[in-house]
Amino acid sequence: MSKMNLRRAAPVIFAFLTFFALASCSQTGVKDASSLRGGETRPTLSPLNYTGVTALAYQAARDIPEVLDSLYCYCDCAKHSGHKSLLSCYVDEHAVHCDICIDEALMAYDLHRQGKDAVAIREAVDARFARASH
């Protein structure tokens, strides 16, 4: 290739490489459930301490901690309480006083019982609660 042809081809090559780099970096959707985990390791409180939907939500946290640890809590407790994930809301009494935490946990529990995996549950919870929080 001559110098003149190389100069003409350089912008096209650069554009192609830029497009390829951006396309490979911007994956949509999460493929691996383990990458969602917030890292909460503390035990959840007993659902026997509560009644009604609060008890059901604490039972969900006890039964499917790996799922709740994969969910962002849309009450934004990560910002004001330092929580790692929705599961963090159930290691103390935070969720007792928060309808968002309870609604998210119950939705996740229901989807889990329907056979959905953590990735599908995360996508459904994000779709429902992300709209409501903004």
A tleap script that builds the chain and sets N, CA, C and O, in Angstrom:
source leaprc.protein.ff14SB
mol = sequence {
  NMET SER LYS MET ASN LEU ARG ARG ALA ALA
  PRO VAL ILE PHE ALA PHE LEU THR PHE PHE
  ALA LEU ALA SER CYS SER GLN THR GLY VAL
  LYS ASP ALA SER SER LEU ARG GLY GLY GLU
  THR ARG PRO THR LEU SER PRO LEU ASN TYR
  THR GLY VAL THR ALA LEU ALA TYR GLN ALA
  ALA ARG ASP ILE PRO GLU VAL LEU ASP SER
  LEU TYR CYS TYR CYS ASP CYS ALA LYS HIE
  SER GLY HIE LYS SER LEU LEU SER CYS TYR
  VAL ASP GLU HIE ALA VAL HIE CYS ASP ILE
  CYS ILE ASP GLU ALA LEU MET ALA TYR ASP
  LEU HIE ARG GLN GLY LYS ASP ALA VAL ALA
  ILE ARG GLU ALA VAL ASP ALA ARG PHE ALA
  ARG ALA SER CHIE
}
set mol.1.N position { 0.849 -1.165 0.000 }
set mol.1.CA position { 0.000 0.000 0.000 }
set mol.1.C position { 0.898 1.232 0.000 }
set mol.1.O position { 1.843 1.329 0.784 }
set mol.2.N position { 0.593 2.155 -0.878 }
set mol.2.CA position { 1.410 3.357 -0.964 }
set mol.2.C position { 1.063 4.302 0.172 }
set mol.2.O position { 0.054 4.131 0.857 }
set mol.3.N position { 1.913 5.302 0.363 }
set mol.3.CA position { 1.702 6.283 1.429 }
set mol.3.C position { 0.383 7.027 1.247 }
set mol.3.O position { -0.318 7.305 2.220 }
set mol.4.N position { 0.050 7.345 0.008 }
set mol.4.CA position { -1.176 8.085 -0.275 }
set mol.4.C position { -2.403 7.244 0.060 }
set mol.4.O position { -3.347 7.752 0.665 }
set mol.5.N position { -2.406 5.974 -0.318 }
set mol.5.CA position { -3.536 5.094 -0.014 }
set mol.5.C position { -3.667 4.863 1.490 }
set mol.5.O position { -4.777 4.759 2.011 }
set mol.6.N position { -2.544 4.783 2.176 }
set mol.6.CA position { -2.555 4.582 3.620 }
set mol.6.C position { -3.174 5.790 4.320 }
set mol.6.O position { -3.916 5.634 5.290 }
set mol.7.N position { -2.873 6.985 3.832 }
set mol.7.CA position { -3.451 8.202 4.421 }
set mol.7.C position { -4.966 8.247 4.223 }
set mol.7.O position { -5.695 8.704 5.103 }
set mol.8.N position { -5.429 7.782 3.091 }
set mol.8.CA position { -6.870 7.753 2.834 }
set mol.8.C position { -7.562 6.678 3.676 }
set mol.8.O position { -8.688 6.870 4.137 }
set mol.9.N position { -6.894 5.573 3.868 }
set mol.9.CA position { -7.492 4.453 4.593 }
set mol.9.C position { -7.427 4.640 6.107 }
set mol.9.O position { -8.215 4.034 6.832 }
set mol.10.N position { -6.513 5.458 6.593 }
set mol.10.CA position { -6.323 5.615 8.040 }
set mol.10.C position { -7.606 6.029 8.766 }
set mol.10.O position { -7.931 5.417 9.784 }
set mol.11.N position { -8.350 7.034 8.298 }
set mol.11.CA position { -9.581 7.395 9.018 }
set mol.11.C position { -10.614 6.261 9.048 }
set mol.11.O position { -11.308 6.074 10.048 }
set mol.12.N position { -10.709 5.516 7.958 }
set mol.12.CA position { -11.655 4.401 7.907 }
set mol.12.C position { -11.231 3.312 8.890 }
set mol.12.O position { -12.062 2.765 9.614 }
set mol.13.N position { -9.959 3.005 8.911 }
set mol.13.CA position { -9.438 2.001 9.837 }
set mol.13.C position { -9.647 2.466 11.278 }
set mol.13.O position { -10.065 1.684 12.132 }
set mol.14.N position { -9.359 3.726 11.541 }
set mol.14.CA position { -9.540 4.270 12.891 }
set mol.14.C position { -11.009 4.188 13.316 }
set mol.14.O position { -11.306 3.792 14.443 }
set mol.15.N position { -11.921 4.558 12.424 }
set mol.15.CA position { -13.355 4.506 12.740 }
set mol.15.C position { -13.795 3.072 13.018 }
set mol.15.O position { -14.560 2.826 13.951 }
set mol.16.N position { -13.319 2.136 12.220 }
set mol.16.CA position { -13.662 0.730 12.421 }
set mol.16.C position { -13.153 0.235 13.771 }
set mol.16.O position { -13.896 -0.413 14.507 }
set mol.17.N position { -11.916 0.528 14.100 }
set mol.17.CA position { -11.341 0.096 15.374 }
set mol.17.C position { -12.066 0.737 16.560 }
set mol.17.O position { -12.301 0.082 17.576 }
set mol.18.N position { -12.416 2.007 16.429 }
set mol.18.CA position { -13.156 2.686 17.494 }
set mol.18.C position { -14.526 2.046 17.690 }
set mol.18.O position { -14.942 1.790 18.820 }
set mol.19.N position { -15.222 1.791 16.590 }
set mol.19.CA position { -16.531 1.144 16.671 }
set mol.19.C position { -16.421 -0.227 17.323 }
set mol.19.O position { -17.227 -0.567 18.189 }
set mol.20.N position { -15.442 -1.011 16.921 }
set mol.20.CA position { -15.248 -2.351 17.475 }
set mol.20.C position { -14.949 -2.282 18.969 }
set mol.20.O position { -15.491 -3.068 19.746 }
set mol.21.N position { -14.099 -1.359 19.372 }
set mol.21.CA position { -13.748 -1.227 20.790 }
set mol.21.C position { -14.965 -0.830 21.618 }
set mol.21.O position { -15.189 -1.388 22.692 }
set mol.22.N position { -15.748 0.123 21.134 }
set mol.22.CA position { -16.943 0.550 21.866 }
set mol.22.C position { -17.989 -0.553 21.927 }
set mol.22.O position { -18.627 -0.748 22.961 }
set mol.23.N position { -18.166 -1.265 20.840 }
set mol.23.CA position { -19.155 -2.342 20.816 }
set mol.23.C position { -18.781 -3.467 21.769 }
set mol.23.O position { -19.655 -4.054 22.406 }
set mol.24.N position { -17.509 -3.772 21.873 }
set mol.24.CA position { -17.107 -4.863 22.759 }
set mol.24.C position { -17.158 -4.460 24.225 }
set mol.24.O position { -17.269 -5.327 25.092 }
set mol.25.N position { -17.080 -3.178 24.523 }
set mol.25.CA position { -17.112 -2.712 25.914 }
set mol.25.C position { -18.521 -2.478 26.428 }
set mol.25.O position { -18.745 -2.527 27.638 }
set mol.26.N position { -19.455 -2.231 25.562 }
set mol.26.CA position { -20.795 -1.854 26.019 }
set mol.26.C position { -21.767 -3.010 25.887 }
set mol.26.O position { -22.606 -3.026 24.986 }
set mol.27.N position { -21.654 -3.973 26.780 }
set mol.27.CA position { -22.584 -5.086 26.796 }
set mol.27.C position { -23.833 -4.672 27.544 }
set mol.27.O position { -23.754 -4.047 28.602 }
set mol.28.N position { -24.984 -5.018 26.997 }
set mol.28.CA position { -26.226 -4.730 27.692 }
set mol.28.C position { -26.685 -5.984 28.398 }
set mol.28.O position { -26.562 -7.089 27.870 }
set mol.29.N position { -27.218 -5.806 29.601 }
set mol.29.CA position { -27.691 -6.944 30.364 }
set mol.29.C position { -26.560 -7.644 31.080 }
set mol.29.O position { -25.402 -7.583 30.669 }
set mol.30.N position { -26.918 -8.301 32.147 }
set mol.30.CA position { -25.946 -9.033 32.942 }
set mol.30.C position { -26.051 -10.494 32.569 }
set mol.30.O position { -27.152 -11.039 32.497 }
set mol.31.N position { -24.928 -11.130 32.333 }
set mol.31.CA position { -24.934 -12.525 31.926 }
set mol.31.C position { -24.632 -13.475 33.080 }
set mol.31.O position { -25.045 -14.634 33.045 }
set mol.32.N position { -23.923 -13.006 34.099 }
set mol.32.CA position { -23.437 -13.867 35.163 }
set mol.32.C position { -23.997 -13.414 36.506 }
set mol.32.O position { -23.736 -12.294 36.947 }
set mol.33.N position { -24.765 -14.285 37.153 }
set mol.33.CA position { -25.405 -13.926 38.423 }
set mol.33.C position { -24.389 -13.604 39.510 }
set mol.33.O position { -24.648 -12.752 40.360 }
set mol.34.N position { -23.245 -14.266 39.499 }
set mol.34.CA position { -22.254 -14.020 40.556 }
set mol.34.C position { -21.698 -12.603 40.488 }
set mol.34.O position { -21.246 -12.070 41.503 }
set mol.35.N position { -21.722 -11.989 39.320 }
set mol.35.CA position { -21.222 -10.616 39.200 }
set mol.35.C position { -22.187 -9.603 39.806 }
set mol.35.O position { -21.821 -8.445 40.009 }
set mol.36.N position { -23.404 -10.024 40.094 }
set mol.36.CA position { -24.399 -9.138 40.686 }
set mol.36.C position { -24.274 -9.023 42.197 }
set mol.36.O position { -24.761 -8.059 42.787 }
set mol.37.N position { -23.633 -9.989 42.824 }
set mol.37.CA position { -23.628 -10.094 44.284 }
set mol.37.C position { -23.040 -8.862 44.946 }
set mol.37.O position { -21.988 -8.362 44.546 }
set mol.38.N position { -23.743 -8.380 45.971 }
set mol.38.CA position { -23.304 -7.201 46.716 }
set mol.38.C position { -22.266 -7.515 47.774 }
set mol.38.O position { -21.493 -6.639 48.161 }
set mol.39.N position { -22.237 -8.748 48.248 }
set mol.39.CA position { -21.231 -9.151 49.221 }
set mol.39.C position { -21.691 -9.104 50.671 }
set mol.39.O position { -20.861 -9.120 51.581 }
set mol.40.N position { -22.993 -9.045 50.900 }
set mol.40.CA position { -23.504 -9.051 52.276 }
set mol.40.C position { -23.302 -10.441 52.881 }
set mol.40.O position { -23.691 -11.445 52.284 }
set mol.41.N position { -22.692 -10.495 54.068 }
set mol.41.CA position { -22.407 -11.783 54.711 }
set mol.41.C position { -23.060 -11.935 56.082 }
set mol.41.O position { -23.031 -13.022 56.658 }
set mol.42.N position { -23.643 -10.874 56.608 }
set mol.42.CA position { -24.268 -10.957 57.934 }
set mol.42.C position { -25.580 -11.740 57.856 }
set mol.42.O position { -26.259 -11.708 56.830 }
set mol.43.N position { -25.935 -12.434 58.920 }
set mol.43.CA position { -27.193 -13.192 58.911 }
set mol.43.C position { -28.404 -12.259 58.971 }
set mol.43.O position { -28.343 -11.169 59.542 }
set mol.44.N position { -29.488 -12.707 58.378 }
set mol.44.CA position { -30.726 -11.927 58.418 }
set mol.44.C position { -31.447 -12.172 59.740 }
set mol.44.O position { -31.223 -13.179 60.411 }
set mol.45.N position { -32.309 -11.239 60.096 }
set mol.45.CA position { -33.114 -11.398 61.305 }
set mol.45.C position { -34.208 -12.439 61.062 }
set mol.45.O position { -34.610 -12.680 59.923 }
set mol.46.N position { -34.671 -13.035 62.125 }
set mol.46.CA position { -35.692 -14.071 62.028 }
set mol.46.C position { -37.036 -13.488 61.605 }
set mol.46.O position { -37.462 -12.457 62.126 }
set mol.47.N position { -37.702 -14.148 60.661 }
set mol.47.CA position { -39.044 -13.706 60.280 }
set mol.47.C position { -40.059 -13.918 61.405 }
set mol.47.O position { -41.140 -13.330 61.380 }
set mol.48.N position { -39.722 -14.749 62.385 }
set mol.48.CA position { -40.625 -14.999 63.510 }
set mol.48.C position { -40.808 -13.768 64.386 }
set mol.48.O position { -41.732 -13.713 65.198 }
set mol.49.N position { -39.933 -12.782 64.227 }
set mol.49.CA position { -40.041 -11.534 64.989 }
set mol.49.C position { -41.135 -10.611 64.460 }
set mol.49.O position { -41.459 -9.610 65.099 }
set mol.50.N position { -41.709 -10.936 63.296 }
set mol.50.CA position { -42.613 -10.019 62.610 }
set mol.50.C position { -43.908 -10.716 62.213 }
set mol.50.O position { -44.051 -11.926 62.387 }
set mol.51.N position { -44.840 -9.951 61.682 }
set mol.51.CA position { -46.113 -10.499 61.212 }
set mol.51.C position { -46.404 -9.983 59.807 }
set mol.51.O position { -45.761 -9.048 59.330 }
set mol.52.N position { -47.370 -10.601 59.161 }
set mol.52.CA position { -47.851 -10.146 57.861 }
set mol.52.C position { -46.791 -10.135 56.777 }
set mol.52.O position { -45.921 -11.004 56.715 }
set mol.53.N position { -46.889 -9.110 55.913 }
set mol.53.CA position { -45.962 -9.027 54.781 }
set mol.53.C position { -44.526 -8.809 55.244 }
set mol.53.O position { -43.586 -9.205 54.555 }
set mol.54.N position { -44.352 -8.191 56.392 }
set mol.54.CA position { -42.998 -7.992 56.918 }
set mol.54.C position { -42.359 -9.340 57.220 }
set mol.54.O position { -41.194 -9.560 56.890 }
set mol.55.N position { -43.106 -10.238 57.840 }
set mol.55.CA position { -42.596 -11.583 58.118 }
set mol.55.C position { -42.287 -12.323 56.821 }
set mol.55.O position { -41.272 -13.013 56.725 }
set mol.56.N position { -43.161 -12.183 55.822 }
set mol.56.CA position { -42.916 -12.832 54.529 }
set mol.56.C position { -41.641 -12.306 53.875 }
set mol.56.O position { -40.872 -13.079 53.303 }
set mol.57.N position { -41.416 -11.011 53.957 }
set mol.57.CA position { -40.215 -10.422 53.360 }
set mol.57.C position { -38.955 -10.905 54.078 }
set mol.57.O position { -37.959 -11.228 53.430 }
set mol.58.N position { -38.991 -10.956 55.407 }
set mol.58.CA position { -37.838 -11.468 56.154 }
set mol.58.C position { -37.632 -12.960 55.880 }
set mol.58.O position { -36.498 -13.437 55.895 }
set mol.59.N position { -38.719 -13.703 55.627 }
set mol.59.CA position { -38.588 -15.114 55.250 }
set mol.59.C position { -37.929 -15.227 53.880 }
set mol.59.O position { -37.096 -16.107 53.661 }
set mol.60.N position { -38.295 -14.346 52.966 }
set mol.60.CA position { -37.664 -14.335 51.645 }
set mol.60.C position { -36.163 -14.115 51.780 }
set mol.60.O position { -35.365 -14.789 51.128 }
set mol.61.N position { -35.788 -13.169 52.630 }
set mol.61.CA position { -34.360 -12.889 52.833 }
set mol.61.C position { -33.641 -14.107 53.396 }
set mol.61.O position { -32.492 -14.371 53.042 }
set mol.62.N position { -34.301 -14.835 54.257 }
set mol.62.CA position { -33.704 -16.034 54.841 }
set mol.62.C position { -33.625 -17.166 53.816 }
set mol.62.O position { -32.648 -17.914 53.802 }
set mol.63.N position { -34.644 -17.301 52.957 }
set mol.63.CA position { -34.710 -18.411 52.004 }
set mol.63.C position { -33.870 -18.202 50.751 }
set mol.63.O position { -33.296 -19.155 50.225 }
set mol.64.N position { -33.793 -16.975 50.272 }
set mol.64.CA position { -33.065 -16.713 49.015 }
set mol.64.C position { -32.078 -15.552 49.189 }
set mol.64.O position { -32.161 -14.560 48.465 }
set mol.65.N position { -31.152 -15.668 50.134 }
set mol.65.CA position { -30.227 -14.555 50.368 }
set mol.65.C position { -29.370 -14.224 49.150 }
set mol.65.O position { -29.032 -13.061 48.925 }
set mol.66.N position { -29.016 -15.242 48.363 }
set mol.66.CA position { -28.180 -14.990 47.189 }
set mol.66.C position { -28.911 -14.140 46.159 }
set mol.66.O position { -28.283 -13.369 45.433 }
set mol.67.N position { -30.218 -14.273 46.090 }
set mol.67.CA position { -31.001 -13.462 45.156 }
set mol.67.C position { -31.105 -12.030 45.670 }
set mol.67.O position { -30.853 -11.084 44.924 }
set mol.68.N position { -31.474 -11.865 46.935 }
set mol.68.CA position { -31.604 -10.514 47.486 }
set mol.68.C position { -30.262 -9.789 47.510 }
set mol.68.O position { -30.218 -8.564 47.399 }
set mol.69.N position { -29.166 -10.537 47.654 }
set mol.69.CA position { -27.842 -9.918 47.617 }
set mol.69.C position { -27.471 -9.477 46.205 }
set mol.69.O position { -26.508 -8.734 46.014 }
set mol.70.N position { -28.227 -9.930 45.228 }
set mol.70.CA position { -27.991 -9.556 43.832 }
set mol.70.C position { -28.842 -8.372 43.388 }
set mol.70.O position { -28.775 -7.955 42.232 }
set mol.71.N position { -29.642 -7.831 44.303 }
set mol.71.CA position { -30.566 -6.756 43.943 }
set mol.71.C position { -30.162 -5.431 44.563 }
set mol.71.O position { -29.752 -5.369 45.722 }
set mol.72.N position { -30.283 -4.384 43.783 }
set mol.72.CA position { -30.110 -3.025 44.282 }
set mol.72.C position { -31.373 -2.657 45.039 }
set mol.72.O position { -32.471 -2.996 44.597 }
set mol.73.N position { -31.249 -1.984 46.150 }
set mol.73.CA position { -32.420 -1.548 46.903 }
set mol.73.C position { -32.771 -0.126 46.478 }
set mol.73.O position { -31.972 0.796 46.633 }
set mol.74.N position { -33.963 0.034 45.948 }
set mol.74.CA position { -34.380 1.317 45.392 }
set mol.74.C position { -34.844 2.339 46.416 }
set mol.74.O position { -35.301 3.416 46.032 }
set mol.75.N position { -34.741 2.037 47.711 }
set mol.75.CA position { -34.969 3.101 48.700 }
set mol.75.C position { -33.673 3.899 48.873 }
set mol.75.O position { -33.612 4.852 49.649 }
set mol.76.N position { -32.644 3.491 48.135 }
set mol.76.CA position { -31.332 4.153 48.123 }
set mol.76.C position { -30.597 4.068 49.451 }
set mol.76.O position { -29.829 4.965 49.799 }
set mol.77.N position { -30.831 2.994 50.191 }
set mol.77.CA position { -30.149 2.814 51.470 }
set mol.77.C position { -28.642 2.604 51.289 }
set mol.77.O position { -27.880 2.753 52.244 }
set mol.78.N position { -28.210 2.263 50.081 }
set mol.78.CA position { -26.766 2.170 49.838 }
set mol.78.C position { -26.123 3.533 50.048 }
set mol.78.O position { -24.977 3.629 50.490 }
set mol.79.N position { -26.868 4.586 49.730 }
set mol.79.CA position { -26.346 5.946 49.875 }
set mol.79.C position { -26.437 6.458 51.307 }
set mol.79.O position { -25.492 7.072 51.803 }
set mol.80.N position { -27.570 6.212 51.984 }
set mol.80.CA position { -27.747 6.797 53.318 }
set mol.80.C position { -27.464 5.841 54.472 }
set mol.80.O position { -27.292 6.288 55.606 }
set mol.81.N position { -27.411 4.530 54.209 }
set mol.81.CA position { -27.159 3.580 55.298 }
set mol.81.C position { -25.964 2.677 55.040 }
set mol.81.O position { -25.630 1.838 55.877 }
set mol.82.N position { -25.319 2.837 53.897 }
set mol.82.CA position { -24.145 2.032 53.580 }
set mol.82.C position { -24.446 0.581 53.252 }
set mol.82.O position { -23.572 -0.276 53.383 }
set mol.83.N position { -25.671 0.293 52.827 }
set mol.83.CA position { -26.035 -1.085 52.504 }
set mol.83.C position { -25.369 -1.546 51.217 }
set mol.83.O position { -25.127 -0.751 50.309 }
set mol.84.N position { -25.075 -2.845 51.152 }
set mol.84.CA position { -24.419 -3.436 49.990 }
set mol.84.C position { -25.415 -3.891 48.932 }
set mol.84.O position { -25.104 -3.903 47.741 }
set mol.85.N position { -26.613 -4.266 49.372 }
set mol.85.CA position { -27.636 -4.813 48.485 }
set mol.85.C position { -28.959 -4.825 49.232 }
set mol.85.O position { -29.031 -4.387 50.380 }
set mol.86.N position { -30.004 -5.324 48.589 }
set mol.86.CA position { -31.296 -5.459 49.261 }
set mol.86.C position { -31.185 -6.374 50.476 }
set mol.86.O position { -31.896 -6.175 51.460 }
set mol.87.N position { -30.317 -7.360 50.425 }
set mol.87.CA position { -30.149 -8.271 51.562 }
set mol.87.C position { -29.725 -7.527 52.822 }
set mol.87.O position { -30.112 -7.915 53.924 }
set mol.88.N position { -28.948 -6.477 52.679 }
set mol.88.CA position { -28.500 -5.698 53.845 }
set mol.88.C position { -29.672 -5.126 54.635 }
set mol.88.O position { -29.555 -4.903 55.840 }
set mol.89.N position { -30.784 -4.889 53.976 }
set mol.89.CA position { -31.962 -4.327 54.648 }
set mol.89.C position { -32.566 -5.301 55.649 }
set mol.89.O position { -33.358 -4.909 56.507 }
set mol.90.N position { -32.190 -6.573 55.536 }
set mol.90.CA position { -32.783 -7.620 56.363 }
set mol.90.C position { -31.845 -8.148 57.443 }
set mol.90.O position { -32.187 -9.106 58.138 }
set mol.91.N position { -30.686 -7.549 57.595 }
set mol.91.CA position { -29.778 -7.951 58.678 }
set mol.91.C position { -30.048 -7.125 59.932 }
set mol.91.O position { -29.484 -7.380 60.996 }
set mol.92.N position { -30.921 -6.132 59.784 }
set mol.92.CA position { -31.374 -5.327 60.920 }
set mol.92.C position { -32.849 -4.987 60.666 }
set mol.92.O position { -33.493 -5.632 59.839 }
set mol.93.N position { -33.369 -4.020 61.341 }
set mol.93.CA position { -34.791 -3.707 61.211 }
set mol.93.C position { -35.098 -2.634 60.160 }
set mol.93.O position { -36.199 -2.084 60.135 }
set mol.94.N position { -34.142 -2.345 59.313 }
set mol.94.CA position { -34.355 -1.336 58.275 }
set mol.94.C position { -35.612 -1.640 57.450 }
set mol.94.O position { -36.449 -0.761 57.245 }
set mol.95.N position { -35.741 -2.878 56.979 }
set mol.95.CA position { -36.853 -3.233 56.088 }
set mol.95.C position { -38.215 -3.170 56.773 }
set mol.95.O position { -39.240 -3.034 56.106 }
set mol.96.N position { -38.230 -3.266 58.090 }
set mol.96.CA position { -39.501 -3.206 58.826 }
set mol.96.C position { -40.242 -1.912 58.506 }
set mol.96.O position { -41.471 -1.897 58.436 }
set mol.97.N position { -39.510 -0.853 58.318 }
set mol.97.CA position { -40.092 0.479 58.142 }
set mol.97.C position { -40.056 0.961 56.693 }
set mol.97.O position { -40.251 2.149 56.433 }
set mol.98.N position { -39.807 0.050 55.743 }
set mol.98.CA position { -39.616 0.478 54.355 }
set mol.98.C position { -40.430 -0.380 53.388 }
set mol.98.O position { -40.123 -1.552 53.170 }
set mol.99.N position { -41.462 0.216 52.818 }
set mol.99.CA position { -42.311 -0.501 51.866 }
set mol.99.C position { -41.555 -0.901 50.605 }
set mol.99.O position { -41.849 -1.939 50.012 }
set mol.100.N position { -40.591 -0.096 50.192 }
set mol.100.CA position { -39.820 -0.420 48.992 }
set mol.100.C position { -39.032 -1.705 49.213 }
set mol.100.O position { -39.050 -2.595 48.363 }
set mol.101.N position { -38.349 -1.809 50.334 }
set mol.101.CA position { -37.576 -3.019 50.641 }
set mol.101.C position { -38.483 -4.247 50.668 }
set mol.101.O position { -38.142 -5.293 50.116 }
set mol.102.N position { -39.621 -4.113 51.305 }
set mol.102.CA position { -40.558 -5.232 51.413 }
set mol.102.C position { -41.104 -5.610 50.041 }
set mol.102.O position { -41.145 -6.791 49.698 }
set mol.103.N position { -41.521 -4.628 49.256 }
set mol.103.CA position { -42.073 -4.910 47.926 }
set mol.103.C position { -41.045 -5.580 47.020 }
set mol.103.O position { -41.378 -6.517 46.295 }
set mol.104.N position { -39.805 -5.110 47.056 }
set mol.104.CA position { -38.758 -5.726 46.236 }
set mol.104.C position { -38.519 -7.171 46.642 }
set mol.104.O position { -38.427 -8.052 45.788 }
set mol.105.N position { -38.420 -7.417 47.944 }
set mol.105.CA position { -38.150 -8.774 48.426 }
set mol.105.C position { -39.287 -9.724 48.063 }
set mol.105.O position { -39.041 -10.855 47.644 }
set mol.106.N position { -40.522 -9.272 48.220 }
set mol.106.CA position { -41.663 -10.131 47.895 }
set mol.106.C position { -41.757 -10.400 46.397 }
set mol.106.O position { -42.119 -11.502 45.986 }
set mol.107.N position { -41.435 -9.401 45.583 }
set mol.107.CA position { -41.419 -9.611 44.137 }
set mol.107.C position { -40.343 -10.631 43.770 }
set mol.107.O position { -40.590 -11.540 42.977 }
set mol.108.N position { -39.159 -10.482 44.344 }
set mol.108.CA position { -38.061 -11.416 44.070 }
set mol.108.C position { -38.431 -12.831 44.505 }
set mol.108.O position { -38.145 -13.799 43.801 }
set mol.109.N position { -39.066 -12.943 45.670 }
set mol.109.CA position { -39.472 -14.248 46.200 }
set mol.109.C position { -40.469 -14.918 45.257 }
set mol.109.O position { -40.352 -16.109 44.967 }
set mol.110.N position { -41.437 -14.159 44.786 }
set mol.110.CA position { -42.439 -14.685 43.866 }
set mol.110.C position { -41.795 -15.139 42.555 }
set mol.110.O position { -42.099 -16.225 42.061 }
set mol.111.N position { -40.923 -14.331 41.997 }
set mol.111.CA position { -40.245 -14.689 40.746 }
set mol.111.C position { -39.351 -15.910 40.936 }
set mol.111.O position { -39.256 -16.758 40.049 }
set mol.112.N position { -38.700 -15.996 42.084 }
set mol.112.CA position { -37.857 -17.161 42.380 }
set mol.112.C position { -38.714 -18.431 42.426 }
set mol.112.O position { -38.314 -19.469 41.899 }
set mol.113.N position { -39.874 -18.351 43.046 }
set mol.113.CA position { -40.768 -19.520 43.122 }
set mol.113.C position { -41.309 -19.891 41.744 }
set mol.113.O position { -41.711 -21.034 41.526 }
set mol.114.N position { -41.324 -18.944 40.817 }
set mol.114.CA position { -41.738 -19.225 39.438 }
set mol.114.C position { -40.609 -19.852 38.624 }
set mol.114.O position { -40.803 -20.214 37.463 }
set mol.115.N position { -39.427 -19.979 39.234 }
set mol.115.CA position { -38.302 -20.606 38.555 }
set mol.115.C position { -37.345 -19.647 37.875 }
set mol.115.O position { -36.448 -20.087 37.157 }
set mol.116.N position { -37.509 -18.354 38.079 }
set mol.116.CA position { -36.612 -17.361 37.468 }
set mol.116.C position { -35.262 -17.388 38.175 }
set mol.116.O position { -35.183 -17.627 39.380 }
set mol.117.N position { -34.203 -17.141 37.411 }
set mol.117.CA position { -32.867 -17.074 38.011 }
set mol.117.C position { -32.571 -15.646 38.470 }
set mol.117.O position { -33.354 -14.727 38.227 }
set mol.118.N position { -31.431 -15.479 39.135 }
set mol.118.CA position { -31.080 -14.177 39.722 }
set mol.118.C position { -30.986 -13.075 38.669 }
set mol.118.O position { -31.359 -11.932 38.935 }
set mol.119.N position { -30.494 -13.407 37.489 }
set mol.119.CA position { -30.368 -12.398 36.432 }
set mol.119.C position { -31.752 -11.927 35.979 }
set mol.119.O position { -31.982 -10.726 35.839 }
set mol.120.N position { -32.664 -12.859 35.751 }
set mol.120.CA position { -34.023 -12.495 35.325 }
set mol.120.C position { -34.749 -11.719 36.419 }
set mol.120.O position { -35.489 -10.777 36.133 }
set mol.121.N position { -34.537 -12.113 37.665 }
set mol.121.CA position { -35.161 -11.410 38.787 }
set mol.121.C position { -34.626 -9.992 38.873 }
set mol.121.O position { -35.392 -9.049 39.070 }
set mol.122.N position { -33.320 -9.835 38.727 }
set mol.122.CA position { -32.710 -8.503 38.770 }
set mol.122.C position { -33.284 -7.608 37.677 }
set mol.122.O position { -33.612 -6.447 37.922 }
set mol.123.N position { -33.402 -8.155 36.474 }
set mol.123.CA position { -33.930 -7.368 35.364 }
set mol.123.C position { -35.373 -6.940 35.629 }
set mol.123.O position { -35.742 -5.801 35.344 }
set mol.124.N position { -36.190 -7.843 36.173 }
set mol.124.CA position { -37.593 -7.524 36.458 }
set mol.124.C position { -37.714 -6.480 37.570 }
set mol.124.O position { -38.502 -5.541 37.462 }
set mol.125.N position { -36.934 -6.648 38.630 }
set mol.125.CA position { -36.971 -5.693 39.746 }
set mol.125.C position { -36.484 -4.324 39.284 }
set mol.125.O position { -37.088 -3.303 39.612 }
set mol.126.N position { -35.392 -4.302 38.525 }
set mol.126.CA position { -34.885 -3.028 38.008 }
set mol.126.C position { -35.927 -2.346 37.124 }
set mol.126.O position { -36.134 -1.136 37.222 }
set mol.127.N position { -36.578 -3.119 36.265 }
set mol.127.CA position { -37.575 -2.540 35.361 }
set mol.127.C position { -38.737 -1.927 36.139 }
set mol.127.O position { -39.246 -0.870 35.768 }
set mol.128.N position { -39.149 -2.575 37.196 }
set mol.128.CA position { -40.286 -2.059 37.973 }
set mol.128.C position { -39.905 -0.897 38.882 }
set mol.128.O position { -40.606 0.115 38.917 }
set mol.129.N position { -38.805 -1.027 39.615 }
set mol.129.CA position { -38.503 -0.055 40.660 }
set mol.129.C position { -37.639 1.113 40.190 }
set mol.129.O position { -37.687 2.182 40.798 }
set mol.130.N position { -36.864 0.945 39.143 }
set mol.130.CA position { -36.029 2.051 38.658 }
set mol.130.C position { -36.902 3.183 38.143 }
set mol.130.O position { -36.570 4.354 38.328 }
set mol.131.N position { -38.000 2.853 37.507 }
set mol.131.CA position { -38.926 3.884 37.005 }
set mol.131.C position { -39.550 4.651 38.155 }
set mol.131.O position { -39.700 5.871 38.089 }
set mol.132.N position { -39.912 3.935 39.208 }
set mol.132.CA position { -40.614 4.556 40.333 }
set mol.132.C position { -39.712 5.466 41.156 }
set mol.132.O position { -40.190 6.404 41.795 }
set mol.133.N position { -38.412 5.194 41.142 }
set mol.133.CA position { -37.514 5.965 42.006 }
set mol.133.C position { -37.031 7.258 41.369 }
set mol.133.O position { -36.341 8.044 42.018 }
set mol.134.N position { -37.378 7.489 40.125 }
set mol.134.CA position { -36.906 8.710 39.454 }
set mol.134.C position { -38.019 9.612 39.059 }
set mol.134.O position { -37.778 10.675 38.487 }
savepdb mol mol.pdb
quit
